[in-house]
Amino acid sequence: MKIITTKNLSKEYPSKSFSKEKILALNNFSFEVESGEIFGILGPNGAGKTTLIKILLGITHRTDGDIKIFDKEISDESYKMKIGYLPENHKFPNYLTGEQVLFFFGKLSGLTGNEVRKRSDEYLSLMDMQKWRKTKIKKYSKGMMQRLGLAQSLLNNPELVFLDEPTDGVDPIGRKEIRDILNNLKSQGKTIFLNSHLLSEVELICDRVAILNKGSLVKSGRVGEITSASNNFKFVTSEINEKTINDLLVSYKAVIHGKNEFIYSTVNIEDLNKLIDFLREKKILIHSLNREKDTLENMFINLIESQN
């Protein structure tokens, strides 16, 4: 089932100057999010990510295009009862304690007092925040604020959760714990829409990603498929003599990692086979040959740079 569907979604803002020109924040953006997946939205600053999230939440309005959430037009605001939201750089009143914050937001969600207390206990425990529940927000660290914000986003037991930079300011151990929590939510059938600038985190947690640049979709797909498109081939061989190493450097532009290992880059399968034939002619045994996996970060940087 498709939880989110957009088609030719566009958003224009008026220019801040006296010019009649419009600022195009989203340009014919179309994508889908499936039920029960963790979906990541990526892009440089100003790409349109925050605008997209605000439109999906009904905070701001589209200029053009179609949007369906839970297979209903976004104009039907009943979908908001099924979602949770953790904004970026969220703020809570400094004079409240952690449990008071959750009680306030829980009541806003329409929960009874007993429901709020029960779920607050559950999510404070899940976030390892029980000992800080009666501490005022002004004493919270950035990581503690993120954990409390994540607990707040889950209070109403949402089917769809929007998380904007959920691990910002959280230490490596805390990020691992949040990844485990998100995977647990996924196992419960919940759908998670994630925006993060920590691409290594996105690569570890997301099933699929969409990359935005200048308001347009430039690439989307499963993380494994996107990062498997490297043109680097790693050879592990029997020992290679100095003359053959020199031939690999000069004729094939290989990157030598030792007498038994080198990297060859090509987009042409025929060139790859010519190199293999060359090694066989030299009586060099190929122990293994693997296409190297690219990182999501490298792929992202190269893709954005090629667009600019």
JODA-V756013 format. One record per backbone hydrogen bond with DSSP energy under -1.0 kcal/mol. CO is the residue of the C=O (numbers start at 1). NH is the residue of the N-H. If there is no record, write none. Layout:
co;nh
CO;NH
CO;NH
This chain:
co;nh
1;35
3;70
4;33
5;68
7;66
9;29
10;63
10;64
11;25
11;26
13;23
21;15
23;13
26;11
29;9
31;6
33;3
33;4
34;37
37;192
38;207
38;208
39;194
40;210
42;212
44;47
47;215
48;52
49;53
50;54
51;55
52;56
53;57
54;59
54;60
55;58
64;10
66;7
67;74
68;5
69;72
72;69
73;76
75;77
76;79
77;80
78;81
79;82
82;159
82;160
84;162
86;164
93;96
94;138
96;137
97;101
98;102
99;103
100;104
101;105
102;106
103;107
104;108
105;109
106;111
107;110
112;116
113;117
114;118
115;119
116;120
117;121
118;122
119;123
120;124
121;125
122;126
123;127
124;129
125;128
129;132
130;133
132;135
133;99
135;98
136;139
137;140
141;145
142;146
143;147
144;148
145;149
146;150
147;151
148;152
149;153
154;157
159;191
160;84
161;193
162;86
163;195
165;168
167;170
171;175
172;176
173;177
174;178
175;179
176;180
177;181
178;182
179;183
180;184
181;185
182;186
183;187
185;190
186;189
191;161
192;39
193;163
194;41
195;165
197;199
198;202
199;203
200;204
201;205
202;206
207;223
208;40
209;221
210;42
211;218
213;216
215;27
216;213
219;211
221;209
222;226
223;227
227;294
231;266
232;292
233;264
234;290
235;262
236;287
236;288
241;245
242;246
243;247
244;248
245;249
246;250
247;251
248;254
255;263
259;240
260;237
261;257
262;235
263;255
264;233
268;272
269;273
270;274
271;275
272;276
273;277
274;278
275;279
276;280
277;281
278;282
279;284
280;283
285;238
288;236
290;234
295;299
296;300
297;301
298;302
299;303
300;304
301;305
302;306
304;308
